[in-house]
Amino acid sequence: MNSWNAHPKCKRLDDANKVFELMEVKDVVSWNALVTGYSQIGRFDETLGLFERMREEEIELNVVTWSVVILGYVQRDLGYEALNIFKEMMLSRAEPNVITLVFVLSGCASIGALRQGKETHCYLFLCL
């Protein structure tokens, strides 16, 4: 992303966050809009902060939420953290989709986790 279009996107997202904070009812879609937006502009600390708030407020995390956080870790070469989030996702009984599994495979590749990569690959073809 070039710096010419990053600043306006950041400002709009910060404005969206202000509106979000004023909302009386926040559903998973509104949470995910912010989580995804912050991740897309490279503000992963905000992404993780929102992810943790969702967990604290017991918002049911869906495949979008989990996938965005997994991808954020993968994009920062934090494959172990990506795999840990995926394990948490599976323990929560959330169902990954093909996109999630591609992100997980990228995380496996980044850390040379051959066994986990093979397991993910098998899951992809056996369960989806």
VEXMARSE-841346 format. One record per residue (C-alpha): y, z, x; residue in one letter; residue number from 1. Coordinates in nm, 3 decimals. Example, Ala and Ser with C-alpha at 12.3 -4.5 7.8 and 13.67 -1.06 7.14 Angstrom:
BEGIN
[[-0.450,0.780,1.230],'a',1];
[[-0.106,0.714,1.367],'s',2];
This chain:
BEGIN
[[0.000,0.000,0.000],'m',1];
[[0.337,-0.087,0.144],'n',2];
[[0.625,0.155,0.142],'s',3];
[[0.834,-0.069,-0.086],'w',4];
[[0.620,-0.001,-0.390],'n',5];
[[0.489,0.345,-0.297],'a',6];
[[0.809,0.535,-0.369],'h',7];
[[0.860,0.414,-0.728],'p',8];
[[0.494,0.481,-0.807],'k',9];
[[0.524,0.835,-0.669],'c',10];
[[0.834,0.904,-0.875],'k',11];
[[0.676,0.770,-1.194],'r',12];
[[0.364,0.975,-1.134],'l',13];
[[0.569,1.288,-1.069],'d',14];
[[0.755,1.221,-1.395],'d',15];
[[0.421,1.174,-1.573],'a',16];
[[0.306,1.506,-1.429],'n',17];
[[0.615,1.679,-1.572],'k',18];
[[0.535,1.537,-1.916],'v',19];
[[0.171,1.638,-1.874],'f',20];
[[0.270,1.998,-1.798],'e',21];
[[0.473,2.008,-2.121],'l',22];
[[0.180,1.887,-2.334],'m',23];
[[0.030,2.152,-2.559],'e',24];
[[-0.309,1.982,-2.573],'v',25];
[[-0.441,1.823,-2.256],'k',26];
[[-0.763,1.627,-2.294],'d',27];
[[-0.987,1.492,-2.020],'v',28];
[[-0.823,1.149,-2.050],'v',29];
[[-0.477,1.286,-1.971],'s',30];
[[-0.618,1.493,-1.683],'w',31];
[[-0.800,1.188,-1.545],'n',32];
[[-0.488,0.974,-1.564],'a',33];
[[-0.316,1.210,-1.321],'l',34];
[[-0.622,1.265,-1.101],'v',35];
[[-0.668,0.889,-1.067],'t',36];
[[-0.299,0.818,-1.020],'g',37];
[[-0.253,1.068,-0.739],'y',38];
[[-0.566,0.942,-0.567],'s',39];
[[-0.449,0.581,-0.589],'q',40];
[[-0.119,0.655,-0.416],'i',41];
[[-0.287,0.857,-0.143],'g',42];
[[-0.187,1.205,-0.256],'r',43];
[[-0.535,1.348,-0.237],'f',44];
[[-0.415,1.709,-0.211],'d',45];
[[-0.271,1.675,-0.561],'e',46];
[[-0.593,1.507,-0.675],'t',47];
[[-0.798,1.801,-0.548],'l',48];
[[-0.554,2.051,-0.695],'g',49];
[[-0.589,1.895,-1.038],'l',50];
[[-0.967,1.877,-0.998],'f',51];
[[-0.978,2.250,-0.922],'e',52];
[[-0.746,2.327,-1.215],'r',53];
[[-0.975,2.131,-1.446],'m',54];
[[-1.265,2.343,-1.331],'r',55];
[[-1.071,2.668,-1.367],'e',56];
[[-0.956,2.573,-1.716],'e',57];
[[-1.312,2.467,-1.801],'e',58];
[[-1.217,2.109,-1.883],'i',59];
[[-1.539,1.910,-1.908],'e',60];
[[-1.541,1.682,-1.607],'l',61];
[[-1.661,1.332,-1.677],'n',62];
[[-1.785,1.051,-1.455],'v',63];
[[-1.428,0.931,-1.391],'v',64];
[[-1.318,1.270,-1.261],'t',65];
[[-1.618,1.311,-1.033],'w',66];
[[-1.603,0.952,-0.907],'s',67];
[[-1.234,0.969,-0.816],'v',68];
[[-1.287,1.284,-0.611],'v',69];
[[-1.596,1.143,-0.439],'i',70];
[[-1.406,0.824,-0.354],'l',71];
[[-1.111,1.024,-0.224],'g',72];
[[-1.334,1.202,0.024],'y',73];
[[-1.507,0.878,0.126],'v',74];
[[-1.172,0.707,0.187],'q',75];
[[-1.077,0.990,0.421],'r',76];
[[-1.405,0.965,0.616],'d',77];
[[-1.523,1.296,0.474],'l',78];
[[-1.872,1.188,0.382],'g',79];
[[-2.024,1.536,0.384],'y',80];
[[-1.765,1.658,0.137],'e',81];
[[-1.827,1.351,-0.081],'a',82];
[[-2.199,1.428,-0.087],'l',83];
[[-2.132,1.793,-0.170],'n',84];
[[-1.919,1.690,-0.468],'i',85];
[[-2.195,1.453,-0.579],'f',86];
[[-2.448,1.739,-0.560],'k',87];
[[-2.215,1.952,-0.772],'e',88];
[[-2.186,1.664,-1.018],'m',89];
[[-2.563,1.637,-1.049],'m',90];
[[-2.600,2.015,-1.087],'l',91];
[[-2.345,2.007,-1.368],'s',92];
[[-2.569,1.752,-1.543],'r',93];
[[-2.294,1.490,-1.546],'a',94];
[[-2.440,1.139,-1.533],'e',95];
[[-2.322,0.916,-1.250],'p',96];
[[-2.266,0.549,-1.311],'n',97];
[[-2.309,0.252,-1.079],'v',98];
[[-1.956,0.292,-0.941],'i',99];
[[-2.015,0.657,-0.859],'t',100];
[[-2.335,0.567,-0.676],'l',101];
[[-2.161,0.297,-0.473],'v',102];
[[-1.908,0.558,-0.361],'f',103];
[[-2.192,0.798,-0.274],'v',104];
[[-2.369,0.526,-0.073],'l',105];
[[-2.045,0.466,0.118],'s',106];
[[-2.029,0.837,0.193],'g',107];
[[-2.388,0.833,0.314],'c',108];
[[-2.316,0.535,0.538],'a',109];
[[-2.008,0.700,0.687],'s',110];
[[-2.209,0.995,0.813],'i',111];
[[-2.538,0.819,0.883],'g',112];
[[-2.719,1.006,0.604],'a',113];
[[-3.011,0.765,0.577],'l',114];
[[-3.236,0.989,0.365],'r',115];
[[-2.962,1.067,0.111],'q',116];
[[-2.869,0.699,0.105],'g',117];
[[-3.227,0.601,0.029],'k',118];
[[-3.250,0.866,-0.242],'e',119];
[[-2.927,0.741,-0.399],'t',120];
[[-3.048,0.382,-0.378],'h',121];
[[-3.374,0.477,-0.553],'c',122];
[[-3.184,0.670,-0.820],'y',123];
[[-2.969,0.364,-0.878],'l',124];
[[-3.266,0.141,-0.949],'f',125];
[[-3.491,0.392,-1.124],'l',126];
[[-3.245,0.577,-1.344],'c',127];
[[-2.973,0.329,-1.434],'l',128];
